[in-house]
Amino acid sequence: MPASDASPDVPDQLEIYREMTGEQRLLLALEMSMRTKELTKAKIREEYPEWSEEQVARELLRLEFLPEPLPKGF
């Protein structure tokens, strides 16, 4: 039997999610998504400190939806 880091007194994370309402799970997912975007934007700013907020936003969109850089003038 594999060892577990969780104490028997600590609820399993899956059980915590099951006990949440649909609204709570949706809000958690949205918060996680927003946090991921903020971390990605911070990484872009770190890699390209000279870029404007518009350029950072464009790169975030590219990373989310397109395999190649956005065309110039977009």
MOBELRA-V816109 format. One record per residue. N is the residue number from 1. RES is the residue in one small letter. SS is DSSP state (2 for helix, 1 for strand, 0 for the rest). Layout:
# MOBELRA-V816109
N:RES:SS ; N:RES:SS
This chain:
# MOBELRA-V816109
1:m:0 ; 2:p:0 ; 3:a:0 ; 4:s:0 ; 5:d:0 ; 6:a:0 ; 7:s:0 ; 8:p:0 ; 9:d:0 ; 10:v:0 ; 11:p:0 ; 12:d:0 ; 13:q:2 ; 14:l:2 ; 15:e:2 ; 16:i:2 ; 17:y:2 ; 18:r:2 ; 19:e:2 ; 20:m:0 ; 21:t:0 ; 22:g:2 ; 23:e:2 ; 24:q:2 ; 25:r:2 ; 26:l:2 ; 27:l:2 ; 28:l:2 ; 29:a:2 ; 30:l:2 ; 31:e:2 ; 32:m:2 ; 33:s:2 ; 34:m:2 ; 35:r:2 ; 36:t:2 ; 37:k:2 ; 38:e:2 ; 39:l:2 ; 40:t:2 ; 41:k:2 ; 42:a:2 ; 43:k:2 ; 44:i:2 ; 45:r:2 ; 46:e:2 ; 47:e:2 ; 48:y:0 ; 49:p:0 ; 50:e:0 ; 51:w:0 ; 52:s:0 ; 53:e:2 ; 54:e:2 ; 55:q:2 ; 56:v:2 ; 57:a:2 ; 58:r:2 ; 59:e:2 ; 60:l:2 ; 61:l:2 ; 62:r:2 ; 63:l:2 ; 64:e:2 ; 65:f:2 ; 66:l:0 ; 67:p:0 ; 68:e:0 ; 69:p:0 ; 70:l:0 ; 71:p:0 ; 72:k:0 ; 73:g:0 ; 74:f:0
